[in-house]
């Protein structure tokens, strides 16, 4: 394995472990996630009255349903996913998430 791959794998594991243990705020200015610069998506409307309390970095192959199962608790997962996508500034009807995409999971 290359050093770059091992470094990236270690970073992903670290982000996952931190996400499991505690809330980590993500700052959108100058943050690089997995070698891809993070740019907040401003094209989709975001409800200004709702602020995100916790962000989740989507891992490779991770599904929306797995994320909803992890964070939604007893809420109805389809409704939770629509709200999470809306608060994150993502299209509510797009069923795909991409690796390194940032999703608001607590508001």
C-alpha positions in Angstrom: 0.0 0.0 0.0 1.2 3.5 -0.7 1.8 6.0 2.0 -0.9 8.3 0.7 -3.5 5.5 0.9 -2.5 4.5 4.4 -2.6 8.2 5.5 -6.0 8.6 4.0 -7.3 5.4 5.6 -5.9 6.5 9.0 -7.6 9.9 8.6 -11.0 8.2 7.8 -10.7 5.9 10.7 -9.8 8.8 13.0 -12.8 10.8 11.8 -15.1 7.8 12.3 -13.7 7.1 15.8 -14.1 10.8 16.8 -17.6 10.8 15.4 -18.5 7.8 17.5 -17.1 9.2 20.7 -18.0 12.9 20.6 -19.3 15.8 18.5 -16.7 17.5 16.4 -17.6 20.9 14.9 -16.5 21.3 11.3 -15.4 24.8 10.2 -16.1 25.4 6.5 -13.2 27.9 5.9 -10.0 26.2 4.8 -11.0 22.7 5.8 -9.7 19.8 3.7 -11.5 16.5 4.0 -9.7 13.5 2.4 -7.6 15.7 0.2 -10.7 17.4 -1.3 -11.3 21.1 -0.2 -14.6 21.5 1.5 -16.8 24.2 0.0 -20.2 24.9 1.6 -22.9 24.5 -1.0 -24.9 27.7 -1.1 -27.0 26.9 -4.2 -29.7 25.0 -2.4 -31.9 26.9 0.1 -31.2 26.4 3.8 -33.6 27.3 6.5 -31.9 30.2 8.3 -33.7 29.5 11.5 -32.1 26.1 11.8 -28.4 25.8 12.7 -26.4 22.7 12.6 -25.1 21.3 15.9 -23.2 18.3 14.5 -21.7 17.4 11.0 -20.9 14.0 9.6 -18.3 13.4 6.9 -19.6 10.7 4.5 -17.3 7.8 4.2 -16.7 5.8 1.0 -19.6 3.5 0.4 -21.6 4.8 3.3 -25.4 5.0 2.6 -27.9 7.6 3.7 -29.8 4.8 5.5 -26.8 3.8 7.5 -26.2 7.4 8.6 -29.9 7.8 9.5 -29.8 4.6 11.5 -26.8 5.9 13.4 -28.1 9.4 14.2 -31.9 9.6 13.8 -32.7 7.6 17.0 -36.4 6.9 17.2 -37.4 9.5 14.5 -38.9 8.3 11.2 -35.7 7.9 9.1 -37.1 9.1 5.7 -38.4 12.3 7.3 -35.1 12.7 9.2 -33.1 12.3 6.0 -35.1 14.9 4.2 -34.6 17.3 7.0 -30.8 16.5 7.3 -30.4 17.1 3.5 -32.4 20.4 3.7 -30.4 21.7 6.7 -27.1 20.7 4.9 -28.1 22.7 1.8 -28.5 19.5 -0.4 -31.3 18.6 -2.7 -34.0 16.8 -0.8 -34.8 14.4 -3.6 -31.2 13.3 -4.5 -30.8 9.8 -3.2 -27.0 9.7 -3.5 -24.3 11.0 -1.1 -20.7 11.2 -2.2 -17.6 10.3 -0.1 -16.2 13.3 1.8 -19.6 15.1 1.5 -20.6 16.8 4.7 -24.1 16.2 6.1 -25.7 17.9 9.1 -26.9 15.2 11.5 -28.0 17.3 14.5 -29.9 20.5 14.4 
